[in-house]
Amino acid sequence: MAAVEGATRRGNGAMARRSGADPAGASHRRSRRGRGTLKFYLLIAPAVLLSAFVVVVPGVMTAVAAFTDWDGIGLQAQWIGLANFAEILDDPVFTTALGNNLRWMLLFLTIPVGIGLLTALLLLTRPRSRTVYQVVFLVPYVLAPITNAILWLNIIYNPISGVVGYANDHGLDLGTPLSNLNTAIYAIAAVDIWHFWGFLTVIYLAALRQTPVEQVEAALVEGANGWQVFRFVYLPNIRSTMQLMWVMIIIFSFLAFDYVWLLTQGGPAHATEMLSTYAYSFAFASFQFGKAAAVGLVMSFFGLISSFVYTWLSRKDLNA
């Protein structure tokens, strides 16, 4: 009888807790959740404050400066509305710079992506040696841009002692690629592609290695050839990674500055002018920080569009 009564009391207690008749326990749980929420906000507070002061505040100040006439030195900034945007849109140099950025984007969405993906597929069949190859391919990416630029200027593009000079002396007329209006942008892109494609190789290889082995083996058993395995097995599994890389490349294309400035500074005759070098000239050559900020907002606009497209594609994949 005692055992039956104890079981009955435990059952009644459990029913009471399930029916919400345990105010002390509920209060304890609410207090514990409250402490957990407070701890969460305290932990993320430093990151939020850092982002606010490093990203949000400068971003808002730049957006405001785009509508002013300001030299970047004095405290007085004259509000001029959309005048800066109207002036840069009427400037043919802006059109040239925007066209160069779009050309740069198309180059990097095709050539390094293709090379990186093909190399990653080849390394996938070399499990023993691919670690060494990854390190070798990443060397250009981890070197400082100034180092890469000096190497290419002295070893490749030097018209006297470089590869270009040797080719010119032996009947292959390459001219001076960085000084030619028609080839300068492609000569700079070659340097950046050499620096960038190894990074894409490592990213794509990591994504390919996440493909379930069972799917690959099943496709091979069904008689699929190499192209079919890539198209119907590997490609769907790495699609999200490729989409992310495309978005990053688009953003980087409109932020391209280092190799352009190091090799040509936007010349000759604005043939390699980018939006970034165009804004830099306004800010630090003519001290027109309002116009520089307006160009910066245009650059950010393209980055925001690509980010929204990536978000839309990600949600579409999740809902599929």
C-alpha positions as CSV (number, residue, x, y, z in Angstrom):
1,M,0.0,0.0,0.0
2,A,2.8,2.4,0.8
3,A,4.4,1.8,-2.6
4,V,1.0,2.4,-4.3
5,E,0.5,5.7,-2.4
6,G,4.1,6.8,-3.2
7,A,3.5,6.1,-6.9
8,T,0.2,8.0,-6.8
9,R,1.8,11.0,-5.2
10,R,4.6,11.0,-7.8
11,G,2.1,10.7,-10.6
12,N,0.0,13.6,-9.2
13,G,3.2,15.7,-8.9
14,A,4.1,15.0,-12.5
15,M,0.6,15.9,-13.6
16,A,0.7,19.1,-11.6
17,R,4.0,20.1,-13.2
18,R,2.7,19.4,-16.6
19,S,-0.5,21.4,-16.0
20,G,1.5,24.4,-14.8
21,A,0.7,24.0,-11.1
22,D,4.4,24.3,-10.1
23,P,4.9,28.0,-9.7
24,A,8.3,27.6,-8.0
25,G,9.7,25.5,-10.8
26,A,8.3,27.8,-13.5
27,S,9.8,30.9,-11.8
28,H,13.2,29.2,-11.5
29,R,13.1,28.3,-15.2
30,R,12.2,31.9,-16.1
31,S,15.0,33.2,-14.0
32,R,17.5,30.9,-15.6
33,R,16.4,31.9,-19.1
34,G,16.7,35.5,-18.1
35,R,20.3,35.0,-16.8
36,G,21.1,33.1,-20.0
37,T,19.7,36.0,-22.2
38,L,21.7,38.5,-20.2
39,K,24.9,36.5,-20.6
40,F,24.3,36.2,-24.3
41,Y,24.0,40.0,-24.7
42,L,27.0,40.6,-22.6
43,L,29.1,38.2,-24.7
44,I,28.1,39.7,-28.1
45,A,28.3,43.3,-26.8
46,P,32.0,43.8,-27.6
47,A,31.5,42.5,-31.2
48,V,28.4,44.7,-31.7
49,L,30.2,47.8,-30.3
50,L,33.3,47.1,-32.5
51,S,31.1,46.7,-35.6
52,A,29.2,49.9,-34.8
53,F,32.4,52.0,-34.4
54,V,34.4,50.4,-37.2
55,V,31.6,49.8,-39.8
56,V,28.3,51.5,-39.0
57,V,29.6,54.9,-37.9
58,P,32.1,55.4,-40.8
59,G,29.6,54.1,-43.2
60,V,27.0,56.6,-42.1
61,M,29.6,59.4,-42.2
62,T,30.6,58.4,-45.7
63,A,27.0,58.3,-46.9
64,V,26.4,61.8,-45.4
65,A,29.7,63.2,-46.9
66,A,28.6,62.1,-50.4
67,F,25.9,64.8,-50.3
68,T,28.3,67.6,-49.2
69,D,31.2,69.7,-50.5
70,W,34.0,68.9,-48.1
71,D,37.8,68.9,-48.5
72,G,38.3,66.3,-45.8
73,I,40.4,68.7,-43.6
74,G,38.1,71.5,-42.3
75,L,35.1,71.0,-40.0
76,Q,32.8,72.9,-42.3
77,A,31.0,70.8,-45.0
78,Q,28.5,72.4,-47.3
79,W,25.4,70.5,-48.1
80,I,24.9,70.2,-51.9
81,G,22.5,67.4,-52.3
82,L,22.9,65.2,-55.4
83,A,25.4,67.5,-57.1
84,N,28.4,65.2,-56.5
85,F,26.5,62.3,-58.1
86,A,25.5,64.5,-61.1
87,E,29.1,65.6,-61.7
88,I,30.6,62.1,-61.6
89,L,27.9,60.7,-63.8
90,D,28.7,63.4,-66.4
91,D,32.4,62.6,-66.1
92,P,33.7,60.3,-68.9
93,V,36.4,59.0,-66.6
94,F,33.7,57.6,-64.4
95,T,32.1,55.8,-67.3
96,T,35.6,54.4,-68.2
97,A,36.2,53.3,-64.7
98,L,32.8,51.6,-64.4
99,G,33.4,49.8,-67.7
100,N,36.8,48.6,-66.5
101,N,35.2,47.3,-63.3
102,L,32.6,45.4,-65.2
103,R,35.2,44.0,-67.5
104,W,37.3,43.0,-64.5
105,M,34.3,41.2,-63.0
106,L,33.6,39.2,-66.1
107,L,37.3,38.2,-66.4
108,F,37.3,37.0,-62.8
109,L,34.0,35.2,-63.0
110,T,35.3,33.0,-65.8
111,I,39.1,32.5,-66.0
112,P,40.2,32.0,-62.4
113,V,36.9,30.1,-61.6
114,G,37.4,27.7,-64.4
115,I,41.1,27.2,-63.6
116,G,40.4,26.7,-59.9
117,L,37.6,24.3,-60.5
118,L,39.5,22.2,-63.0
119,T,42.6,22.1,-60.8
120,A,40.5,21.1,-57.8
121,L,39.0,18.2,-59.8
122,L,42.5,17.0,-60.7
123,L,43.7,17.3,-57.1
124,L,40.7,15.2,-56.0
125,T,42.3,12.2,-57.8
126,R,45.6,12.8,-56.0
127,P,44.9,12.2,-52.3
128,R,48.5,11.7,-51.4
129,S,50.1,14.7,-53.0
130,R,47.3,17.3,-53.0
131,T,48.3,18.8,-49.7
132,V,51.7,19.8,-51.1
133,Y,50.0,21.2,-54.2
134,Q,47.6,23.3,-52.1
135,V,50.5,24.9,-50.3
136,V,52.2,25.7,-53.6
137,F,49.1,27.1,-55.1
138,L,48.4,29.3,-52.0
139,V,51.9,30.9,-52.0
140,P,51.0,33.7,-54.4
141,Y,47.8,34.4,-52.4
142,V,49.6,34.8,-49.1
143,L,52.4,37.0,-50.5
144,A,51.9,40.8,-50.1
145,P,50.5,42.5,-53.2
146,I,53.6,44.8,-53.4
147,T,55.8,41.7,-53.5
148,N,53.7,40.1,-56.3
149,A,53.7,43.4,-58.2
150,I,57.5,43.8,-58.0
151,L,58.0,40.2,-59.1
152,W,55.9,40.7,-62.2
153,L,57.3,44.1,-63.0
154,N,60.9,42.9,-62.9
155,I,60.6,39.3,-64.1
156,I,57.7,39.4,-66.5
157,Y,56.8,42.9,-67.8
158,N,60.3,44.4,-67.8
159,P,60.8,45.4,-71.5
160,I,64.6,45.0,-71.2
161,S,65.4,42.1,-68.9
162,G,62.0,40.4,-68.3
163,V,60.1,37.8,-70.2
164,V,58.4,40.5,-72.3
165,G,61.9,41.9,-73.2
166,Y,63.2,38.5,-74.1
167,A,60.1,37.8,-76.4
168,N,60.5,41.2,-78.1
169,D,64.2,40.5,-78.8
170,H,63.4,37.1,-80.3
171,G,60.8,38.1,-82.8
172,L,57.6,37.9,-80.7
173,D,56.4,41.4,-80.5
174,L,54.6,41.8,-77.2
175,G,55.4,45.5,-76.9
176,T,55.0,46.9,-73.4
177,P,51.7,45.4,-72.1
178,L,51.3,47.9,-69.2
179,S,51.8,50.9,-71.4
180,N,49.5,49.8,-74.2
181,L,45.9,51.2,-74.0
182,N,44.4,48.0,-75.3
183,T,46.3,45.5,-73.2
184,A,47.0,47.3,-69.9
185,I,43.9,46.2,-68.1
186,Y,44.4,42.6,-69.2
187,A,48.1,42.7,-68.1
188,I,47.1,43.8,-64.6
189,A,44.3,41.2,-64.5
190,A,46.9,38.5,-65.4
191,V,48.8,39.4,-62.2
192,D,45.7,39.3,-60.0
193,I,44.4,36.0,-61.6
194,W,47.8,34.4,-60.9
195,H,47.5,35.5,-57.3
196,F,43.9,34.5,-56.9
197,W,43.2,31.2,-58.7
198,G,45.1,29.1,-56.1
199,F,42.8,30.3,-53.4
200,L,39.7,29.2,-55.4
201,T,41.4,25.8,-56.0
202,V,41.7,25.2,-52.3
203,I,38.1,26.4,-51.6
204,Y,36.6,24.2,-54.4
205,L,38.7,21.2,-53.4
206,A,37.4,21.5,-49.8
207,A,33.8,21.6,-51.1
208,L,34.3,18.7,-53.5
209,R,35.7,16.6,-50.7
210,Q,32.4,17.1,-48.8
211,T,30.5,15.2,-51.4
212,P,29.3,11.9,-50.0
213,V,31.3,9.0,-51.4
214,E,28.1,6.9,-51.6
215,Q,26.7,9.2,-54.2
216,V,29.8,9.0,-56.4
217,E,30.0,5.2,-56.1
218,A,26.3,4.9,-56.9
219,A,26.7,7.0,-60.0
220,L,29.7,5.0,-61.2
221,V,27.8,1.7,-60.6
222,E,25.0,3.1,-62.8
223,G,27.5,3.6,-65.6
224,A,28.0,7.4,-65.4
225,N,31.1,8.8,-67.0
226,G,33.4,11.5,-65.5
227,W,31.4,14.4,-66.9
228,Q,28.1,13.0,-65.7
229,V,29.5,12.4,-62.2
230,F,30.7,16.0,-62.1
231,R,27.5,17.4,-63.5
232,F,24.9,15.4,-61.5
233,V,26.9,14.5,-58.3
234,Y,29.7,17.0,-57.6
235,L,28.1,20.2,-59.0
236,P,24.9,20.1,-57.0
237,N,26.9,19.5,-53.8
238,I,29.2,22.5,-54.4
239,R,26.7,24.8,-55.9
240,S,26.3,26.9,-52.7
241,T,30.1,27.3,-52.4
242,M,30.3,28.4,-56.0
243,Q,27.5,30.9,-55.5
244,L,29.2,32.3,-52.5
245,M,32.5,32.6,-54.5
246,W,30.7,34.4,-57.3
247,V,29.3,36.9,-54.9
248,M,32.7,37.5,-53.3
249,I,34.3,37.9,-56.7
250,I,31.7,40.5,-57.7
251,I,32.3,42.4,-54.5
252,F,36.1,42.2,-54.9
253,S,35.8,43.3,-58.5
254,F,34.3,46.6,-57.5
255,L,36.9,47.0,-54.7
256,A,39.9,46.2,-57.0
257,F,42.6,48.7,-56.1
258,D,46.0,47.3,-55.0
259,Y,47.4,45.8,-58.2
260,V,46.0,48.5,-60.4
261,W,47.6,51.2,-58.2
262,L,50.9,49.4,-57.8
263,L,51.3,48.7,-61.5
264,T,49.7,51.6,-63.4
265,Q,47.9,53.9,-61.0
266,G,45.0,53.9,-63.4
267,G,47.0,54.8,-66.5
268,P,47.9,55.1,-69.2
269,A,45.3,57.7,-70.1
270,H,42.8,56.2,-67.7
271,A,42.9,52.8,-69.6
272,T,43.1,50.9,-66.2
273,E,41.1,53.4,-64.1
274,M,38.8,51.7,-61.6
275,L,36.2,53.1,-59.4
276,S,38.5,52.7,-56.4
277,T,41.4,54.6,-58.0
278,Y,38.9,57.2,-59.3
279,A,37.7,57.7,-55.7
280,Y,41.3,57.7,-54.4
281,S,42.2,60.5,-56.8
282,F,39.3,62.6,-55.6
283,A,40.1,62.0,-51.9
284,F,43.9,62.4,-51.9
285,A,44.8,64.3,-55.0
286,S,42.2,67.0,-55.3
287,F,40.8,66.7,-51.8
288,Q,37.2,66.4,-52.9
289,F,36.0,64.0,-50.3
290,G,32.4,64.5,-51.1
291,K,32.9,63.2,-54.6
292,A,35.1,60.4,-53.3
293,A,32.3,59.4,-51.0
294,A,29.8,59.5,-53.8
295,V,31.9,57.1,-55.8
296,G,32.3,54.9,-52.8
297,L,28.5,54.7,-52.5
298,V,28.2,53.6,-56.1
299,M,30.8,50.9,-55.4
300,S,28.8,49.8,-52.4
301,F,25.6,49.7,-54.4
302,F,26.9,46.9,-56.6
303,G,28.1,44.9,-53.6
304,L,24.7,45.2,-52.0
305,I,22.9,44.0,-55.1
306,S,25.2,40.9,-55.3
307,S,24.6,40.2,-51.6
308,F,20.8,40.4,-52.0
309,V,21.0,38.0,-55.0
310,Y,23.1,35.6,-52.9
311,T,20.6,35.7,-50.1
312,W,17.7,35.1,-52.5
313,L,19.5,32.1,-54.0
314,S,20.3,30.7,-50.6
315,R,16.7,30.9,-49.5
316,K,15.6,29.3,-52.8
317,D,17.9,26.4,-52.2
318,L,16.6,26.0,-48.6
319,N,13.0,25.9,-49.8
320,A,13.7,23.5,-52.6
